[in-house]
Amino acid sequence: MHHCTIVEILEARERRQKERRQAVDIYGGTAVSVQLNIPGQVKDSKAYRNVLLAAVEAINHEVGKRNVLALKESVRFYKTGPEALFIFDVTALKLKKLMVTIEEQHPLGRLFDIDVYDEKDAPISRRLLTYEERKCFVCNDTAKVCGRSRRHDLSVVIKRVNQMIATYECKK
């Protein structure tokens, strides 16, 4: 099990940004970048990879219902966590609404971190579309408030994440 450093996580963010920009330059369209909201230093495991694959499946299912195909789709597994990148020929605002619906309705959606970027690589925020901020894994406050204040012990948050994954796996 690899424990990620902050430097590795920042380098992964830079790599994703570069890959996303290159894909938009090649294919045009709107980029959808998918990672996981996983607390702690361990970001990669078989369970986490399966969570990302559930996100990819949910995205493909929802866009497929609207007869939209990805211009590009890639899934990669890194020690800094599993990732997916899509490019769609759909407006960023429409895609963001759909991605928020997935994050809010899928049983593992709270673990999904689905970001949408317009053709100029500007992120489309939940706030822009007047959606509520994401909730904490443990309580009903906003995730940012709990995360910044470290309200909950990390072991409690990780335990909750693992419970969410186990519950989903049992219901499959």
N, C-alpha and C positions, 0 to 999 in steps of 0.2 A: 504494500500500500504506500503510495507516494503522498507526502505532505507538501502541498504547494506553498511556495513563498509568494510574498506580495509582488516581487520582481517578476516571477513567472506569470502571475495573473495579469500584470500590466503588459508584459510582452505579448501574451495571448490576445489581449484586447487590441493592441496595435496590429497584430497579424490579421485578426478578423476584419478590422477596418480596411486594411490594404486589400485583402481578398474581396471584400464587399465592393469596394470602389472599382477594382479590376473587372469584376463580374458585371457591374452596371455599365462600365465603359464598353464591354464586349456585347452584352445582350440588350442594354437599355432597360427601361421598366423600373419597377419598384422592388427594393430588396427587403427580404424578411430574414432576420438573423435570429436563431433560436439557441439559447443556452438554458441552463437550469439554475434555479435559485437554491443553491445547496450551501448551507452554513458550514463553517469549519475549514480546515486545511486539506481534507481529503475530498477531491472533486471528481474522481473517476472510480467507478466500480461497475460490475455487471448490472446491478440494480439501477444505477444512474443511467447507464447506457440504454436500458430498457425503458426508462422514463422518457428519455429523449426520443426514442423510436416511437413511443406512444404519442408524443407531441407531433412528430412528423406524420404519423398516420392520421391524426386528427386534422391537421392542416390539409393534407391531401384529400381527405374525405369532404371537408367543408368547401374547399375551392372546387372540387370535382362536382359537387351538387350544383354549382353555379357554372358548370362547363368551362372552367378555367384550368389551363394546364401550365405547369411551371416551365419557363424558358430554360431554367437551370435549377437543379437540386443537387446538393451535396451534403453528405453526413460524414463527420469525422470524429474520431475518438482520440483525445489528447489527455495527458496527465492532468491538465488544467480543467478537464471536464469535456463531456461530449458536446458537439456543436452541429448545427445544420444551417445551411444557407439556401435560400430560394430567391429566384428572380421571377416576378410575375408581370404580365402586361395588363395591370389593373391599377387604378388610382390608389395612391397611398392612403387616402382617407377611408376608402371602402375597405381596403385590406386591414387597416388598423382596427376598424369596428369589428370585423370578423375575427381578428386575432384576440381582441379583448373578450369577445364572446367565448372563444375556446378557453382562454385563461380562467374565465369565471365559471364555465359550465362543465368542463371536463373534470372527472374525479381527481386527476393529478394536476389540474390547471394551475393551482397555486405554486407548483414547483416549476412550471414553464416560465421562461423569460423570453417572450417573443417581442422583438423590436422590429419596427417598420421604418424604413428610410425612403424618402422620396427620391426622384431622379437627380436631385442636387445633393444627395447624401445627408439631408437634414432629417433628424429623427422626428417621428410623429408621436407626440406624447398623449398619454391618457387625459391629461389636463386640457389639452387643446380640444378634445372631444367631450369635455366635461364629465368624464368618468371618475369615479372615486379612486383614491389611492389604494394600493394593494394592502390587504390586511396581514397582520402578524400571524405566524404559524401557531402561536400559543394562545394569544388572547385576541380580543376584537379591536384593538387599537390599530393604527396604521403601522405598517412594517417599518417605515422610516423612523418613526418615533421610538419604537422598541429597539430597533437595531442600533441607532445612534446612542441611546441611553444605556444600552446593554441591560435592559430590564430583566431579561430572562437568561439564566445560565445556559451556556452553549450546549451542554449535554442534554438539557431539557428540549432545546430547539431541535437538535439532531435526532433525539428520540421521537419527537413528533413527526419529523420528516420520514423517518423509517417506518413509523406506524402508518402513515398515509400510503407509502409504497406497498407495505405488506397487505393492507386492507384492499387495495386495488388488485394486487396479484391474486388474492383469495377469491375475488369476484369474477376474475376472467374466465 
